[in-house]
Amino acid sequence: MTGNIQLLSDTLAAAKSENRAALIAYLPAGFPTVDGGIAAIKAVFDGGADVVEVGLPHSDPVLDGPVIQTADDIALRGGVRIADVMRTVREAHEATGKPVLVMTYWNPIDRYGIERFTEELAEAGGAGCILPDLPVQESAVWREHADKHGLATVFVVAPSSKDERLATITAAGSGFVYAASLMGVTGTRESVGEQAADLVRRTRATSELPVCVGLGVSNATQAKEVAGFADGVIVGSAFVQRILDADGDEAAGLTAVRELAAELAEGVRRAS
């Protein structure tokens, strides 16, 4: 069984052929529950997302802001496990036919076993993995297994990354490059950051991989701004916040994330 890296590449290429950026949503597995999280992902796809990143909740999410930390805490208190992450990927992909990735810190994969993780993710229909804290120079074994199972390896670049470093990262990655638009942790921000466009330009100079921007986008205006220079717009905290704001009303939460996805999908199209 091979993963869906080709589906991911085709989806990003299709958005480009429509002269627009792709909309990539992030939601943690097990939030607010495993079933509720799967329903939320389906709702986001229904609203117009092209790709979804499923977060693997972590007890010490050092790169995530308070909103995603809160969601991770809820998921972990609910007993979410890697098996639930795989189930989330499988059910979301089977229901929609869309590409679904996992975003995770390295430690859970290391403990679980690289071969076991990549094999199960491919069998679930996953398209790949975003690994924000795995140094590229330590990633050879992971990439060997990911390549074997048809999974993308997505690395994160930041405005602080030197050009030589960017070239090293993009040469090792596949699927797309995750460009962090602002230094620091994730979360919605009033301004996406002027550094983002320059980071995308510098990254593109090193690779033909699509460059997708995350960390800060929360509304259609920001999505339009980023879509004007990036291949994809990544939104996480804003979706999570909508579910938190629903305060346990699952139907209201699903409606809210579907509506936000539709708003953002319109935003990425307005930029074209």
Backbone hydrogen bonds, N-H to C=O, Kabsch-Sander energy under -0.5 kcal/mol:
donor,donor_aa,acceptor,acceptor_aa,energy
3,G,149,H,-4.0
4,N,126,G,-2.8
5,I,150,G,-1.7
8,L,4,N,-2.0
9,S,5,I,-2.5
10,D,6,Q,-2.9
11,T,7,L,-2.4
12,L,8,L,-2.3
13,A,9,S,-2.3
14,A,10,D,-2.3
15,A,11,T,-1.9
16,K,12,L,-2.0
17,S,13,A,-2.3
18,E,14,A,-1.1
18,E,15,A,-0.6
19,N,16,K,-1.9
20,R,15,A,-1.8
21,A,268,V,-0.8
22,A,231,D,-2.4
24,I,22,A,-0.6
24,I,233,V,-3.0
25,A,23,L,-0.5
25,A,51,V,-2.5
26,Y,235,V,-2.3
27,L,53,E,-2.3
29,A,55,G,-3.0
31,F,28,P,-1.1
37,G,33,T,-2.6
38,I,34,V,-2.0
39,A,35,D,-2.3
40,A,36,G,-2.0
41,I,37,G,-2.1
42,K,38,I,-2.2
43,A,39,A,-2.2
44,V,40,A,-2.3
45,F,41,I,-2.4
46,D,42,K,-2.5
47,G,43,A,-1.8
48,G,44,V,-0.8
48,G,45,F,-1.0
49,A,44,V,-2.1
50,D,23,L,-2.7
51,V,23,L,-1.7
52,V,99,P,-1.8
53,E,25,A,-3.6
54,V,52,V,-0.5
54,V,101,L,-3.2
55,G,27,L,-2.2
55,G,53,E,-0.6
56,L,103,M,-2.4
62,V,60,D,-2.1
64,D,61,P,-1.8
69,Q,65,G,-2.2
70,T,66,P,-2.1
71,A,67,V,-1.9
72,D,68,I,-2.8
73,D,69,Q,-2.4
74,I,70,T,-2.1
75,A,71,A,-2.5
76,L,72,D,-2.9
77,R,73,D,-2.5
78,G,74,I,-1.4
79,G,76,L,-1.5
80,V,75,A,-2.1
84,D,81,R,-0.8
85,V,81,R,-1.6
86,M,82,I,-2.5
87,R,83,A,-2.1
88,T,84,D,-2.3
89,V,85,V,-2.4
90,R,86,M,-2.7
91,E,87,R,-2.8
92,A,88,T,-2.3
93,H,89,V,-2.5
94,E,90,R,-2.9
95,A,91,E,-1.8
96,T,92,A,-1.1
97,G,93,H,-3.5
101,L,52,V,-2.6
102,V,128,G,-2.0
103,M,54,V,-2.6
104,T,102,V,-0.5
104,T,130,I,-2.3
109,I,105,Y,-0.6
109,I,106,W,-0.6
110,D,106,W,-2.3
111,R,107,N,-2.3
112,Y,108,P,-2.1
113,G,109,I,-2.7
117,F,113,G,-2.6
118,T,114,I,-2.8
119,E,115,E,-2.5
120,E,116,R,-2.3
121,L,117,F,-2.5
122,A,118,T,-2.3
123,E,119,E,-2.3
124,A,120,E,-1.7
125,G,122,A,-1.5
126,G,121,L,-2.6
127,A,100,V,-2.8
128,G,100,V,-0.6
129,C,152,A,-2.5
130,I,102,V,-2.8
131,L,129,C,-0.5
131,L,154,V,-2.1
134,L,131,L,-1.1
138,E,135,P,-2.0
139,S,136,V,-1.6
143,R,139,S,-2.9
144,E,140,A,-2.2
145,H,141,V,-1.9
146,A,142,W,-2.9
147,D,143,R,-2.9
148,K,144,E,-1.8
149,H,145,H,-1.6
150,G,147,D,-1.3
151,L,146,A,-2.7
152,A,127,A,-2.5
154,V,129,C,-2.9
154,V,152,A,-0.6
155,F,153,T,-0.6
157,V,178,Y,-2.8
161,S,158,A,-2.3
166,L,162,K,-2.6
167,A,163,D,-2.1
168,T,164,E,-1.7
169,I,165,R,-2.5
170,T,166,L,-2.9
171,A,167,A,-1.8
172,A,168,T,-1.1
173,G,169,I,-1.5
174,S,153,T,-2.7
176,F,174,S,-1.7
177,V,210,P,-2.7
178,Y,155,F,-2.4
179,A,177,V,-0.8
179,A,212,C,-3.5
180,A,157,V,-3.1
180,A,178,Y,-0.7
181,S,179,A,-0.7
181,S,214,G,-2.5
186,T,63,L,-1.6
189,R,216,G,-1.7
196,A,193,G,-1.3
198,D,194,E,-0.7
199,L,195,Q,-2.4
200,V,196,A,-2.5
201,R,197,A,-2.2
202,R,198,D,-2.6
203,T,199,L,-2.4
204,R,200,V,-2.7
205,A,201,R,-1.2
206,T,203,T,-1.8
207,S,203,T,-0.7
207,S,204,R,-0.5
212,C,177,V,-2.9
212,C,210,P,-0.6
213,V,232,G,-2.7
214,G,179,A,-2.2
223,A,219,N,-2.5
224,K,220,A,-2.6
225,E,221,T,-2.0
226,V,222,Q,-2.7
227,A,223,A,-2.7
228,G,224,K,-0.9
228,G,225,E,-0.6
229,F,226,V,-2.0
230,A,226,V,-2.1
231,D,211,V,-2.6
232,G,211,V,-1.0
233,V,22,A,-3.0
234,I,213,V,-3.3
234,I,232,G,-0.5
235,V,24,I,-2.7
239,F,236,G,-0.8
240,V,236,G,-2.1
241,Q,237,S,-2.8
242,R,238,A,-1.5
243,I,239,F,-1.5
244,L,240,V,-2.4
245,D,241,Q,-2.8
246,A,242,R,-1.0
247,D,244,L,-1.5
248,G,243,I,-0.5
249,D,246,A,-1.7
250,E,248,G,-1.2
253,G,249,D,-2.4
254,L,250,E,-2.6
255,T,251,A,-2.2
256,A,252,A,-2.3
257,V,253,G,-2.3
258,R,254,L,-2.2
259,E,255,T,-2.4
260,L,256,A,-2.2
261,A,257,V,-2.4
262,A,258,R,-2.1
263,E,259,E,-2.3
264,L,260,L,-2.8
265,A,261,A,-2.8
266,E,262,A,-1.9
267,G,263,E,-1.8
268,V,264,L,-2.4
269,R,265,A,-1.1
270,R,266,E,-2.0
271,A,267,G,-0.9
272,S,269,R,-1.2
